[in-house]
Amino acid sequence: MENELATKPIKNLIIKFALPSIIAFLVSSLYNMVDQIFVGNYAGYLGNAATSIIFPIFIFGMAVASCISDGGVAYFSLQLGAGHRKIAEKIFGNVLSLLIVFPILITTLSYIFIDDMLVFFGATPEIFPLAKTYAQIMFVGTPVFLLGMGLNAFIRADGSPKYAMISMLIGAILNLILDPIFIFWFDWGIAGAAWATVVSEIFSFIWAISYLPQFKSMKIKITSLKLSFPIIRKIFIYGMSNFFISSAITFVVIAYNNSLKKYGAESIYGSNIPLSAYALTAKVNQIFMSFMIGLGIGLQPIVGFNYGARNYKRVKETFKKTIYIAVTIGLVFSVLLQSFPYIFIRMFGSGSQLYYDFASMSFRIIFTGQIFIAIGIITSNFFRAIGRPWMSVFSAGSRFTVFFIPTIYFLPKLLGIKGVLWVTPVAELLSASFSLWLISMEMKKLKKLIKNEEKRKAV
């Protein structure tokens, strides 16, 4: 029986694979966002800053897990499309082993260096104790969360995106229930928010790991867990762009926090207001990023399988339809957040008028670049899906090195605290332009492949 990835209409496949992925990532983003809302209403804007200041370490952990799982899925899909089932089974086993070792290592190091990390991340004396309390509890659930995230990536690739979606929904719904109970009823405050998240992550993981005996595209064998250097090397090569993107975000957030702390202190707002306002934009941006990452991951099995099967027309069609959807979502998102920033700001608790003014300005400036972000993310995922991981790294890496570093250095010097806010849209515009240039060259190559394949079939 022919695989549906080679026969079903592209539009239907995008909906099948991308929509559950989007929902799954939306649910994942709700873990932090729900905490932020309840903590903000319990502890005010300092609580918002505290839950956000530790965000870089969790982004880095997710970057490692994403590198392993999404790199593994890209390699897995290509091998499965080429009919190499046994290699696909070994890829999954190696991914599983790596997702046990690395999260434990990251968590252990985080516990040891927690004080130094918080200072490095830009915590002020007022924010530090709240952030430390939140972080130490959250670290308890980090290994389980990251392993569950990796499992869900393969569950989606196995053709069961709805199952993966339910896994994330279980955690999000439970977190929504436990947050008010732990924070307000037990009066645990910011610690309650952390414990609610940890408990929710455990239940989500249990659901994900229960899928192991149900895999359709392969058989899970203990021998597959044995680490193989050639396979690990390929996994990291294919996942490098995701790691580069996500880990670069870690350093972007750190750079932003420290710039906001420095230039905020020189303005009428002080340091704490800009840090708290930026925390809100970061949380709300997670919603948009859930759509983009979900679309990017959704296209991977479609593009990867068809590229491996030499169905190049379907590869090209998948990219074009996905980029169109992504740009449309980016436009809608930008208009919505720039038109009604106060609705979103007030969800996260109270603050002074000065705080509301700065937060509103942050929303209107930062969320002008969503279309450009959409182009960059979809392009990067496409390159990885067709087996060009270094082009994916090149596309994603330019966003945070070639374009971000100069803008974060020069714009604040010229415009002060407002210049920090303009860094994101300016860097994203430059990065999207570069990505479009790269993808135009790839489309020319794909056009030649389509012609060659048509000639081969004619013979």
C-alpha positions as CSV (number, residue, x, y, z in Angstrom):
1,M,0.0,0.0,0.0
2,E,1.4,3.4,-1.0
3,N,2.2,5.9,1.7
4,E,-0.3,8.7,2.0
5,L,2.6,11.2,2.0
6,A,3.1,10.4,-1.7
7,T,-0.6,10.4,-2.7
8,K,-2.9,12.6,-0.6
9,P,-3.4,16.2,-1.6
10,I,-0.7,18.5,-0.2
11,K,-3.3,20.8,1.4
12,N,-4.8,17.9,3.3
13,L,-1.4,16.7,4.5
14,I,-0.4,20.1,5.7
15,I,-3.6,20.3,7.7
16,K,-3.1,16.8,9.1
17,F,0.5,17.2,10.2
18,A,0.8,21.0,10.8
19,L,-2.4,21.6,12.7
20,P,-1.9,19.1,15.5
21,S,1.7,20.2,15.7
22,I,0.6,23.8,16.0
23,I,-1.9,22.9,18.7
24,A,0.7,20.8,20.5
25,F,3.2,23.8,20.6
26,L,0.4,26.2,21.5
27,V,-0.3,24.0,24.4
28,S,3.4,23.8,25.3
29,S,3.6,27.6,25.3
30,L,0.6,27.8,27.6
31,Y,2.7,26.2,30.4
32,N,4.7,29.3,30.8
33,M,2.0,31.7,29.7
34,V,-0.5,30.5,32.2
35,D,2.1,30.6,35.0
36,Q,2.9,34.2,33.9
37,I,-0.8,35.3,34.0
38,F,-1.4,33.8,37.5
39,V,1.9,34.9,38.9
40,G,1.4,38.4,37.5
41,N,-1.9,38.7,39.2
42,Y,-0.5,37.3,42.4
43,A,2.9,39.1,42.6
44,G,2.6,42.0,40.1
45,Y,5.0,42.9,37.4
46,L,8.0,41.7,39.4
47,G,6.6,38.2,39.3
48,N,6.3,38.5,35.5
49,A,10.0,39.4,35.3
50,A,11.0,36.6,37.7
51,T,9.3,33.8,35.6
52,S,10.9,35.2,32.4
53,I,14.4,35.9,33.7
54,I,15.1,32.2,33.9
55,F,13.7,31.5,30.5
56,P,17.1,31.3,28.7
57,I,18.0,28.0,30.5
58,F,14.7,26.4,29.5
59,I,15.1,27.6,25.9
60,F,18.6,26.1,25.8
61,G,17.2,22.8,27.1
62,M,14.5,22.8,24.5
63,A,17.1,23.7,21.9
64,V,19.1,20.5,22.7
65,A,16.0,18.4,22.8
66,S,14.8,19.9,19.5
67,C,18.1,19.4,17.9
68,I,18.0,15.7,18.8
69,S,14.3,15.0,18.2
70,D,13.7,17.2,15.1
71,G,17.1,16.2,13.6
72,G,16.2,12.6,14.3
73,V,12.8,13.0,12.7
74,A,14.2,14.7,9.6
75,Y,16.8,11.8,9.2
76,F,14.1,9.3,10.1
77,S,11.7,10.6,7.4
78,L,14.3,10.6,4.7
79,Q,15.3,7.0,5.5
80,L,11.7,5.8,5.8
81,G,10.9,7.5,2.4
82,A,13.8,5.7,0.8
83,G,12.5,2.4,2.3
84,H,15.3,1.9,4.9
85,R,13.1,0.8,7.8
86,K,15.9,-0.8,9.9
87,I,18.0,2.3,9.8
88,A,14.9,4.3,10.8
89,E,14.4,2.1,13.8
90,K,18.1,2.6,14.9
91,I,17.7,6.4,14.5
92,F,14.7,6.4,16.9
93,G,16.5,4.3,19.4
94,N,19.5,6.6,19.4
95,V,17.3,9.7,19.8
96,L,15.6,8.1,22.8
97,S,19.0,7.4,24.5
98,L,20.3,10.9,23.8
99,L,17.1,12.4,25.2
100,I,17.7,10.6,28.5
101,V,21.3,11.6,28.9
102,F,21.4,15.3,27.8
103,P,18.4,16.7,29.8
104,I,19.7,15.1,33.0
105,L,23.1,16.7,32.4
106,I,21.6,20.1,31.7
107,T,19.5,20.0,34.8
108,T,22.4,19.0,37.0
109,L,24.6,21.8,35.8
110,S,21.7,24.3,36.2
111,Y,21.3,23.4,39.9
112,I,25.0,23.8,40.5
113,F,25.3,27.2,38.8
114,I,21.9,28.7,39.4
115,D,23.0,31.9,41.3
116,D,25.6,32.8,38.6
117,M,23.2,32.1,35.8
118,L,20.5,34.4,37.2
119,V,22.9,37.3,37.5
120,F,24.2,36.6,34.0
121,F,20.6,36.5,32.7
122,G,20.1,40.1,34.0
123,A,18.2,39.6,37.3
124,T,18.0,42.7,39.5
125,P,18.1,42.4,43.3
126,E,14.3,42.7,43.5
127,I,13.8,39.9,40.9
128,F,16.5,37.5,42.0
129,P,14.8,35.6,45.0
130,L,11.6,35.1,43.1
131,A,13.4,33.8,40.0
132,K,15.5,31.4,42.0
133,T,12.5,29.9,43.8
134,Y,10.7,29.4,40.5
135,A,13.8,27.9,38.7
136,Q,14.8,25.4,41.3
137,I,11.4,23.8,41.3
138,M,11.0,23.9,37.5
139,F,14.3,22.0,37.1
140,V,12.7,19.0,38.7
141,G,10.5,18.5,35.7
142,T,12.9,19.5,33.0
143,P,14.2,16.0,32.0
144,V,10.7,14.6,31.8
145,F,9.4,17.5,29.8
146,L,12.3,17.4,27.3
147,L,12.0,13.6,26.8
148,G,8.2,13.9,26.3
149,M,8.8,16.7,23.8
150,G,11.1,14.4,21.8
151,L,8.7,11.5,21.9
152,N,5.9,13.6,20.6
153,A,8.0,14.6,17.6
154,F,8.3,11.0,16.6
155,I,4.7,10.3,17.3
156,R,3.8,13.0,14.8
157,A,6.3,11.6,12.3
158,D,4.7,8.1,12.8
159,G,1.4,9.6,11.4
160,S,-0.3,10.1,14.8
161,P,-0.2,13.9,15.3
162,K,-3.5,13.8,17.2
163,Y,-2.1,11.5,19.8
164,A,0.9,13.9,20.3
165,M,-1.6,16.8,20.5
166,I,-3.5,15.0,23.3
167,S,-0.3,14.4,25.2
168,M,0.3,18.1,25.3
169,L,-3.3,19.0,26.0
170,I,-3.3,16.8,29.1
171,G,-0.5,18.7,30.5
172,A,-1.9,22.1,29.6
173,I,-5.4,21.5,31.0
174,L,-4.0,20.0,34.2
175,N,-1.6,23.0,34.6
176,L,-4.6,25.4,34.1
177,I,-6.4,23.6,36.9
178,L,-3.5,23.3,39.3
179,D,-2.1,26.9,38.9
180,P,-4.9,28.7,40.8
181,I,-5.1,25.9,43.4
182,F,-1.4,25.9,44.2
183,I,-0.8,29.7,43.8
184,F,-3.9,31.1,45.5
185,W,-5.6,28.4,47.5
186,F,-2.5,26.8,49.0
187,D,-0.9,30.3,48.9
188,W,2.4,29.0,47.5
189,G,2.8,31.9,45.2
190,I,5.4,31.6,42.5
191,A,6.5,28.2,43.9
192,G,2.9,27.0,43.3
193,A,3.1,28.0,39.7
194,A,6.3,26.0,39.3
195,W,4.9,22.9,41.0
196,A,1.7,23.0,38.9
197,T,3.9,22.9,35.8
198,V,6.1,20.0,37.0
199,V,3.1,17.8,37.9
200,S,1.5,18.6,34.5
201,E,4.6,17.7,32.6
202,I,4.8,14.3,34.3
203,F,1.3,13.4,33.3
204,S,1.9,14.6,29.8
205,F,5.1,12.4,29.6
206,I,3.2,9.3,30.8
207,W,0.7,9.7,28.0
208,A,3.5,10.1,25.4
209,I,5.6,7.1,26.5
210,S,2.4,4.9,26.5
211,Y,2.6,5.2,22.7
212,L,5.8,3.2,22.3
213,P,4.1,-0.2,21.7
214,Q,1.8,1.4,19.2
215,F,4.3,2.6,16.6
216,K,3.2,1.8,13.0
217,S,6.2,2.6,10.9
218,M,8.8,0.6,13.0
219,K,9.3,-1.9,15.8
220,I,10.8,-0.6,19.1
221,K,13.8,-2.8,20.0
222,I,16.1,-2.6,23.0
223,T,19.1,-3.1,20.7
224,S,18.2,0.1,18.9
225,L,19.0,2.1,22.0
226,K,22.7,1.3,21.6
227,L,24.4,4.5,20.6
228,S,25.9,4.6,17.1
229,F,28.4,7.4,16.3
230,P,27.5,7.6,12.6
231,I,23.8,7.9,13.4
232,I,24.4,10.4,16.2
233,R,26.5,12.5,13.9
234,K,23.7,12.6,11.3
235,I,21.1,13.4,13.9
236,F,23.1,16.4,15.1
237,I,23.8,17.5,11.6
238,Y,20.1,17.4,10.7
239,G,19.1,19.0,13.9
240,M,21.9,21.6,14.1
241,S,19.7,24.4,12.5
242,N,17.0,23.9,15.2
243,F,19.7,24.0,17.9
244,F,21.3,27.1,16.4
245,I,18.0,28.9,16.2
246,S,16.8,28.0,19.7
247,S,20.1,28.3,21.5
248,A,20.7,31.6,19.7
249,I,17.4,32.7,21.1
250,T,18.9,31.9,24.6
251,F,21.7,34.4,24.0
252,V,19.3,36.9,22.3
253,V,17.1,36.9,25.5
254,I,20.2,37.3,27.7
255,A,21.4,40.2,25.5
256,Y,17.9,41.8,25.5
257,N,17.6,41.4,29.3
258,N,21.0,43.0,30.0
259,S,20.4,45.8,27.4
260,L,16.9,46.5,28.9
261,K,18.5,46.5,32.4
262,K,21.2,49.0,31.3
263,Y,19.3,51.4,29.1
264,G,16.2,51.1,31.2
265,A,18.2,52.4,34.2
266,E,19.2,55.4,32.1
267,S,15.5,56.2,31.3
268,I,12.4,57.3,33.2
269,Y,11.3,53.6,33.3
270,G,14.1,52.1,35.4
271,S,15.3,48.5,35.0
272,N,12.4,46.5,36.3
273,I,9.7,47.9,34.1
274,P,11.4,47.2,30.8
275,L,12.4,43.7,32.0
276,S,8.8,42.9,33.0
277,A,7.3,44.4,29.8
278,Y,9.7,42.4,27.6
279,A,8.7,39.3,29.5
280,L,5.1,39.8,28.3
281,T,6.1,40.2,24.7
282,A,8.3,37.1,24.9
283,K,5.3,35.0,26.3
284,V,2.9,36.3,23.8
285,N,5.4,35.8,21.0
286,Q,5.5,32.1,22.0
287,I,1.9,31.8,20.7
288,F,3.0,33.1,17.3
289,M,6.1,30.9,17.3
290,S,3.9,27.9,18.1
291,F,2.2,28.4,14.7
292,M,5.5,28.9,12.9
293,I,7.4,26.0,14.5
294,G,4.3,23.8,14.1
295,L,4.1,24.6,10.4
296,G,7.8,24.0,10.0
297,I,7.7,20.6,11.7
298,G,4.4,19.8,9.9
299,L,6.0,20.2,6.5
300,Q,9.1,18.1,7.4
301,P,7.6,14.6,7.0
302,I,5.8,15.6,3.8
303,V,8.9,17.2,2.2
304,G,11.3,14.7,3.6
305,F,9.4,11.6,2.4
306,N,8.7,13.1,-1.1
307,Y,12.2,14.3,-1.5
308,G,13.6,10.9,-0.6
309,A,11.0,9.3,-3.0
310,R,12.0,11.8,-5.7
311,N,8.5,13.4,-5.9
312,Y,10.0,16.8,-6.4
313,K,6.8,18.5,-7.6
314,R,5.1,17.7,-4.3
315,V,8.2,19.0,-2.5
316,K,7.9,22.4,-4.2
317,E,4.1,22.6,-3.8
318,T,4.4,21.9,0.0
319,F,6.9,24.7,0.5
320,K,4.9,27.2,-1.5
321,K,1.6,26.5,0.4
322,T,3.3,26.4,3.8
323,I,5.1,29.7,3.3
324,Y,1.8,31.3,2.1
325,I,0.0,30.2,5.3
326,A,2.9,31.3,7.5
327,V,3.0,34.8,6.0
328,T,-0.7,35.2,6.3
329,I,-0.7,34.2,10.0
330,G,2.2,36.6,10.6
331,L,0.3,39.5,9.1
332,V,-2.8,38.8,11.1
333,F,-0.8,38.4,14.3
334,S,1.0,41.8,13.8
335,V,-2.2,43.7,13.1
336,L,-4.0,42.2,16.1
337,L,-1.2,42.9,18.7
338,Q,-0.5,46.4,17.4
339,S,-4.2,47.3,17.4
340,F,-5.1,45.9,20.9
341,P,-2.0,45.7,23.1
342,Y,-3.7,46.7,26.3
343,I,-6.0,43.6,26.2
344,F,-3.0,41.3,26.3
345,I,-1.0,43.4,28.8
346,R,-3.7,43.6,31.4
347,M,-4.1,39.8,31.3
348,F,-0.8,39.6,33.1
349,G,-1.6,41.6,36.2
350,S,-1.4,45.2,37.3
351,G,1.2,47.9,37.3
352,S,1.8,51.6,37.2
353,Q,0.8,53.8,34.2
354,L,4.5,54.1,33.4
355,Y,4.6,50.3,33.1
356,Y,1.5,50.2,30.9
357,D,3.0,52.9,28.6
358,F,6.2,51.0,28.1
359,A,4.6,47.6,27.7
360,S,2.2,49.1,25.0
361,M,5.2,50.6,23.2
362,S,7.0,47.3,23.3
363,F,4.1,45.4,21.7
364,R,3.7,48.0,18.9
365,I,7.4,48.0,18.0
366,I,8.4,44.3,18.5
367,F,5.4,42.8,16.8
368,T,6.1,44.6,13.4
369,G,8.4,41.8,12.2
370,Q,6.2,38.7,12.4
371,I,6.0,38.2,8.6
372,F,9.8,38.2,8.4
373,I,10.1,35.7,11.2
374,A,7.6,33.4,9.3
375,I,9.8,33.4,6.2
376,G,13.0,32.6,8.1
377,I,11.5,29.7,10.1
378,I,9.8,28.0,7.2
379,T,12.8,28.3,5.0
380,S,15.1,26.9,7.6
381,N,12.8,23.9,8.2
382,F,12.5,23.3,4.4
383,F,16.3,23.1,4.0
384,R,16.6,20.6,6.8
385,A,13.7,18.5,5.4
386,I,15.4,18.1,2.0
387,G,18.7,16.9,3.6
388,R,20.6,20.2,3.4
389,P,21.2,20.8,7.2
390,W,24.1,23.2,6.7
391,M,22.0,25.4,4.5
392,S,19.4,25.4,7.3
393,V,22.1,26.4,9.8
394,F,23.3,29.1,7.4
395,S,19.8,30.5,7.0
396,A,18.9,30.4,10.7
397,G,22.4,31.4,11.9
398,S,22.5,34.6,10.0
399,R,19.4,35.8,11.8
400,F,21.2,35.8,15.2
401,T,24.8,36.5,14.2
402,V,25.2,38.6,11.0
403,F,22.0,40.6,11.6
404,F,21.2,40.6,15.4
405,I,24.6,41.3,16.8
406,P,25.2,44.6,14.9
407,T,21.6,45.8,15.6
408,I,21.7,45.1,19.4
409,Y,25.0,46.9,19.6
410,F,24.2,50.0,17.5
411,L,20.5,50.7,17.8
412,P,20.4,51.2,21.6
413,K,23.4,53.5,21.4
414,L,21.4,55.7,18.9
415,L,17.9,55.4,20.3
416,G,18.3,54.4,23.9
417,I,15.8,52.1,25.4
418,K,13.5,52.4,22.4
419,G,16.4,51.2,20.2
420,V,16.5,47.9,22.2
421,L,12.9,47.3,21.1
422,W,13.6,48.0,17.4
423,V,16.3,45.4,17.3
424,T,13.9,42.5,16.7
425,P,12.0,43.9,13.6
426,V,15.1,45.3,12.0
427,A,17.1,42.1,12.4
428,E,14.2,40.0,11.2
429,L,13.7,42.1,8.1
430,L,17.4,41.7,7.1
431,S,17.3,37.9,7.9
432,A,14.1,37.3,5.9
433,S,15.7,39.1,2.8
434,F,18.7,36.8,3.1
435,S,16.5,33.7,3.4
436,L,14.5,34.6,0.4
437,W,17.7,34.9,-1.6
438,L,18.8,31.4,-0.5
439,I,15.4,29.8,-1.2
440,S,15.3,31.3,-4.7
441,M,18.5,29.5,-5.6
442,E,17.1,26.2,-4.1
443,M,13.9,26.6,-6.2
444,K,16.0,26.8,-9.3
445,K,17.8,23.5,-8.4
446,L,14.4,21.9,-7.6
447,K,13.1,23.0,-11.0
448,K,16.0,21.1,-12.7
449,L,15.4,18.0,-10.5
450,I,11.7,18.0,-11.6
451,K,12.7,18.2,-15.3
452,N,15.3,15.4,-14.9
453,E,12.8,13.2,-13.1
454,E,10.2,13.7,-15.8
455,K,12.8,12.7,-18.4
456,R,13.7,9.6,-16.4
457,K,10.1,8.5,-16.1
458,A,9.5,9.1,-19.8
459,V,12.3,6.7,-20.6
